[in-house]
Amino acid sequence: MSAGLSGLRAWLAQRLSAVYLGLYFIFAVLAIAVHPHLSYEEWRSWLANPWVLLATGIFMVALLMHAWIGVRDILLDYVHPLWLRVSAYGLVVMFLLACGLWAAKILLQASGL
């Protein structure tokens, strides 16, 4: 038995990440509602706040993990030829890694590093 995200662990990770994504979404909508006309500099300084930056970083990790578990389960259930499933896994992993690196770059630029 592997120690990866499968079975109950995957189910729990999917649900916990969904809760965090929902809470962050509410936080972001409220932040936009309170300050509807922010300039680029104001958005950047808001995002550079260490707590907002941390919450956004956790959001990105949760989003990528949530997406991976969901797509992995769909491919496992509906793509039966092994070569096609492995190829699809590879494409999804490359896409999610690219998105994660892009998000990390944005967050690092916002923090001033």
C-alpha positions as CSV (number, residue, x, y, z in Angstrom):
1,M,0.0,0.0,0.0
2,S,1.4,3.4,-0.9
3,A,1.5,6.3,1.4
4,G,0.3,8.7,-1.3
5,L,-3.0,10.5,-1.7
6,S,-5.4,7.6,-2.4
7,G,-8.6,6.4,-0.8
8,L,-9.6,8.1,2.3
9,R,-6.6,10.5,2.3
10,A,-7.4,11.7,-1.2
11,W,-11.1,12.1,-0.3
12,L,-10.2,14.1,2.9
13,A,-7.6,16.2,1.1
14,Q,-10.2,17.0,-1.6
15,R,-12.8,18.1,0.9
16,L,-10.4,20.1,3.1
17,S,-9.0,21.9,0.1
18,A,-12.5,22.7,-1.1
19,V,-13.4,24.2,2.3
20,Y,-10.2,26.4,2.2
21,L,-10.9,27.4,-1.4
22,G,-14.4,28.4,-0.5
23,L,-13.3,30.4,2.5
24,Y,-10.6,32.2,0.5
25,F,-13.1,33.0,-2.2
26,I,-15.4,34.6,0.3
27,F,-12.4,36.6,1.7
28,A,-11.4,37.8,-1.8
29,V,-15.0,38.8,-2.7
30,L,-15.3,40.8,0.6
31,A,-11.9,42.4,0.0
32,I,-13.0,43.5,-3.5
33,A,-16.4,44.7,-2.2
34,V,-14.8,46.8,0.4
35,H,-12.3,48.4,-2.0
36,P,-13.9,48.2,-5.5
37,H,-11.7,50.8,-7.3
38,L,-8.1,49.9,-6.4
39,S,-5.2,50.9,-8.5
40,Y,-2.5,48.4,-9.5
41,E,-0.2,49.8,-6.8
42,E,-2.8,49.4,-4.1
43,W,-3.5,45.8,-5.2
44,R,0.2,45.0,-5.2
45,S,0.7,46.5,-1.7
46,W,-2.4,44.7,-0.5
47,L,-1.1,41.4,-1.9
48,A,2.4,42.1,-0.4
49,N,0.9,42.0,3.1
50,P,2.5,38.9,4.6
51,W,-0.8,37.4,5.8
52,V,-2.5,38.0,2.5
53,L,0.5,36.6,0.7
54,L,0.5,33.5,2.9
55,A,-3.2,33.0,2.5
56,T,-2.9,33.3,-1.3
57,G,0.1,30.9,-1.4
58,I,-1.9,28.3,0.5
59,F,-4.8,29.0,-1.8
60,M,-2.7,28.2,-4.8
61,V,-1.3,25.0,-3.3
62,A,-4.8,23.9,-2.3
63,L,-6.1,24.7,-5.8
64,L,-3.4,22.7,-7.5
65,M,-3.8,19.8,-5.1
66,H,-7.6,19.9,-5.5
67,A,-7.3,19.9,-9.3
68,W,-4.8,17.1,-9.4
69,I,-6.9,14.8,-7.2
70,G,-10.0,15.5,-9.2
71,V,-8.4,15.0,-12.6
72,R,-6.5,12.0,-11.4
73,D,-9.7,10.3,-10.2
74,I,-11.5,11.2,-13.5
75,L,-8.7,9.7,-15.6
76,L,-8.5,6.7,-13.4
77,D,-12.2,6.0,-13.7
78,Y,-12.8,6.8,-17.4
79,V,-9.5,6.3,-19.3
80,H,-8.8,2.6,-19.5
81,P,-5.8,2.1,-21.8
82,L,-2.8,2.4,-19.6
83,W,-0.6,4.2,-22.1
84,L,-3.3,6.9,-22.6
85,R,-3.9,7.3,-18.9
86,V,-0.2,7.7,-18.2
87,S,0.1,10.2,-21.1
88,A,-2.8,12.2,-19.8
89,Y,-1.3,12.1,-16.3
90,G,2.0,13.5,-17.7
91,L,0.2,16.3,-19.5
92,V,-1.9,17.2,-16.5
93,V,1.2,17.2,-14.2
94,M,3.2,19.4,-16.6
95,F,0.2,21.9,-16.9
96,L,-0.3,22.0,-13.1
97,L,3.5,22.5,-12.5
98,A,3.5,25.3,-15.0
99,C,0.6,27.0,-13.3
100,G,2.2,26.5,-9.9
101,L,5.5,28.1,-11.1
102,W,3.6,30.9,-12.7
103,A,1.7,31.5,-9.4
104,A,4.9,31.4,-7.4
105,K,6.5,33.9,-9.7
106,I,3.5,36.3,-9.3
107,L,3.5,35.9,-5.5
108,L,7.3,36.5,-5.3
109,Q,7.0,39.6,-7.5
110,A,4.2,40.9,-5.3
111,S,6.3,40.4,-2.2
112,G,9.1,42.4,-3.7
113,L,11.6,39.6,-3.9
